[in-house]
């Protein structure tokens, strides 16, 4: 019986953060897990911050993840992962997509964007382990850049820490996507899963 497992997915508008959380929630319900969740949406059309919390387990009652209680942080965008660093603890796992989405304010010279090295240095101090992957590259290998979020979902399951069965999340993916694109998404999931497995060896 799972007492508590908290997943925080972070990114920017258009990266499929909400779809990832919906797939996780649907799969959790299929596996008869207690699920709670919440979402924070920024100005998506401008690449604003998007976060989604999914909480699983018998000891979970509220939708928000307490500070330092994140079991796994999925960072679709490096700086957004850094923005949510307070959720991490020394038992947390961080799965990071290394491709940056630089805000328009940086382009206009109104703000700065930290280097990946700086982001990694800070995250390494806060989490137990960080798994880095180029999710866009894997998505293209699967057949569509649009599957980047499913690659990251596969990597999350590749940690083998989630209380949801792999077969169940694949069933949720097949049900969510039309028959024409479901195979591409399943391939993307598998590539993310396998990349994470190799990183953990």
Secondary structure, DSSP 8 states (H G I E B T S, - for coil): ----EEEEEEEETTS-HHHHHHHHHHHHHHTT--EEEEEEE--GGGT-EEEEEEEESTT--SSS--TT--SEEEESSHHHHHHTGGG--TT-EEEEE------HHHHTTSS----HHHHHHHHHHHSSEEEEE-HHHHHHHHT-GGGHHHHHHHHHHHTS--SS-HHHHHHHHHHHS-HHHHHHHHHHHHHHHHHHHHHH-
